[in-house]
Amino acid sequence: MKCECDIEKTVNTSDAHETSQTGGNSGQSDGDVRSIERNDSGQLVVNFTNSDAPLVDAHVVRCFPWSVPDYYVSIRDSEGKEAVMLKTLDALDPTSKEILLEELRDKVFNPKILRILNYKHEFGATSITAETDRGTVSFQMRTRDDVQILSPTRALFRDVDGNTYELTDLSALNAASRKHLEQYF
């Protein structure tokens, strides 16, 4: 399993430890996370069972596949280096899980497309205005390569700034919205 962002680690599902592609091991497994909390500055703090030193100012990255959002979450230090790969959020206590889900929801901008309000293709770029679960957004794409098909009815659209917008089900859109997006499937 590889992270969506900077693909540097793979999960070895046979022993619950993540292993880098060069064969190294960070030494932490998802069972090593004792708790996740916020400090007085609002930073994410991860406490490990095998270390007295907490990871302060941690960042979380949801990894593919996005179809299972409560699995494969990478916890990273402030420089982006992976400290631990959580294979499942169910390994966390309820308070830690709630804090981590809140962090993912607030920090990871990945709106879900509900309806296409405006679609225009001109001068080699596609401009889309869409109603999403996070409000109305407008974005531009340069090429068809900016669309990643995840299933026959599901896709990710990446805009010129690198933001992603998820279409969870093409068939759930109204007819006008489907007409604009069917060409990508």
C-alpha positions in Angstrom: 0.0 0.0 0.0 1.5 3.4 -0.9 0.8 6.8 0.4 -0.9 9.2 -2.1 1.6 12.0 -1.3 5.3 11.4 -1.5 5.5 7.7 -2.1 8.4 6.6 0.0 7.1 3.7 2.1 5.2 0.5 1.6 3.3 -1.5 4.2 4.4 -5.0 4.9 1.1 -6.5 5.8 2.7 -9.7 7.1 4.2 -8.2 10.2 2.4 -4.8 10.9 5.7 -2.9 10.4 6.2 -0.6 7.5 9.3 -1.1 5.4 11.0 1.4 3.2 11.7 0.5 -0.4 15.4 0.4 0.5 14.7 -2.2 3.2 14.9 0.0 6.3 12.4 0.1 9.2 11.3 3.1 11.2 10.9 0.8 14.3 7.3 1.8 15.0 4.2 -0.3 14.3 0.6 0.8 14.6 0.4 -1.1 17.9 3.1 1.2 19.3 0.9 4.2 19.3 -0.3 4.7 22.9 -2.3 7.9 22.4 -2.8 10.9 20.2 -3.7 14.3 21.7 -3.3 18.1 21.1 -1.0 20.2 23.2 -1.8 23.8 24.4 -0.5 25.1 21.0 -3.0 22.9 19.1 -0.3 20.7 17.7 -0.9 17.0 17.2 1.2 15.0 19.8 1.7 11.2 19.3 2.7 9.2 22.4 4.4 5.8 21.8 4.3 2.8 24.1 8.1 2.1 23.6 9.3 5.7 24.0 9.1 8.4 26.6 9.6 11.1 23.9 6.4 12.0 22.2 6.2 13.1 18.5 5.2 16.8 18.7 3.7 18.7 15.7 2.8 15.4 13.9 1.0 15.5 10.6 -1.3 12.8 9.2 -1.6 11.7 5.6 -4.4 9.4 4.3 -3.0 6.8 2.0 -4.5 4.9 -0.9 -6.9 3.2 -1.3 -9.3 6.1 -0.5 -12.1 3.6 -0.7 -11.2 2.5 2.9 -10.6 5.8 4.7 -10.1 4.3 8.1 -7.1 2.2 7.0 -3.5 3.1 6.1 -2.9 6.5 7.7 0.6 7.7 7.8 1.8 9.7 10.9 4.7 12.0 10.1 7.0 14.3 11.9 7.1 18.0 11.2 9.7 17.5 8.4 7.4 15.0 6.6 9.3 11.8 7.6 7.0 8.9 8.4 7.1 7.8 12.0 4.4 5.2 11.8 1.8 3.7 9.4 -1.5 2.9 11.0 -3.0 0.0 9.2 -6.4 0.7 10.9 -7.7 3.4 13.0 -9.5 0.8 15.1 -6.1 0.1 16.8 -6.5 3.5 18.5 -8.4 4.3 21.7 -11.7 6.2 21.0 -10.3 9.7 22.0 -7.2 9.3 19.8 -9.2 8.1 16.9 -11.6 11.1 17.2 -8.6 13.5 17.3 -7.0 11.8 14.3 -10.2 11.9 12.2 -10.7 15.5 13.1 -7.2 16.3 11.9 -7.8 14.4 8.6 -11.1 16.2 8.1 -9.7 19.7 8.8 -6.3 19.4 7.2 -6.8 17.3 4.2 -8.8 19.2 1.6 -10.5 16.6 -0.5 -14.1 17.8 -1.3 -16.6 15.4 -2.8 -18.3 16.6 -6.0 -22.1 16.6 -5.6 -23.1 18.5 -8.8 -21.4 20.4 -11.7 -22.6 24.0 -11.8 -20.5 25.2 -14.8 -18.2 23.4 -17.2 -16.1 25.0 -19.8 -13.2 23.8 -22.0 -11.2 26.4 -23.9 -7.6 27.3 -24.7 -6.5 23.8 -23.6 -7.8 24.0 -20.1 -11.0 22.8 -18.5 -12.7 25.0 -15.9 -15.2 23.4 -13.6 -17.4 25.0 -10.9 -18.9 22.4 -8.7 -21.1 22.0 -5.6 -19.2 19.9 -3.1 -19.7 18.7 0.5 -17.4 21.6 1.5 -19.2 24.3 -0.5 -18.9 25.7 -4.1 -15.5 25.4 -5.6 -14.0 26.4 -9.0 -10.9 24.7 -10.4 -9.0 24.2 -13.6 -7.4 21.1 -15.1 -4.9 21.1 -18.0 -5.1 17.6 -19.3 -7.0 14.3 -19.1 -4.0 13.1 -17.0 -5.4 15.3 -14.2 -8.2 12.7 -13.8 -7.5 9.5 -12.0 -10.2 6.8 -12.6 -10.6 4.7 -9.4 -13.6 2.6 -10.5 -16.1 2.6 -13.4 -18.1 5.4 -11.5 -15.5 6.9 -9.2 -12.6 9.4 -9.9 -10.2 12.0 -8.5 -9.8 15.3 -10.3 -6.5 17.2 -9.6 -6.5 20.9 -10.3 -3.6 23.0 -11.5 -2.7 23.8 -7.9 -2.5 20.1 -6.9 -5.8 20.0 -5.0 -7.9 16.9 -5.4 -11.7 16.7 -5.8 -13.4 13.3 -5.4 -16.3 12.1 -7.5 -17.6 9.2 -5.4 -20.3 8.0 -7.8 -20.9 9.3 -11.3 -24.3 7.6 -11.5 -25.5 9.6 -8.4 -25.1 12.9 -10.2 -27.9 14.7 -12.0 -28.1 14.2 -15.8 -26.4 17.6 -16.7 -23.5 16.9 -14.4 -23.1 13.3 -15.7 -23.0 14.6 -19.3 -20.0 16.8 -18.5 -18.0 14.2 -16.7 -18.8 10.9 -18.5 -16.1 11.7 -21.1 -13.5 10.9 -18.5 -14.8 7.4 -17.9 
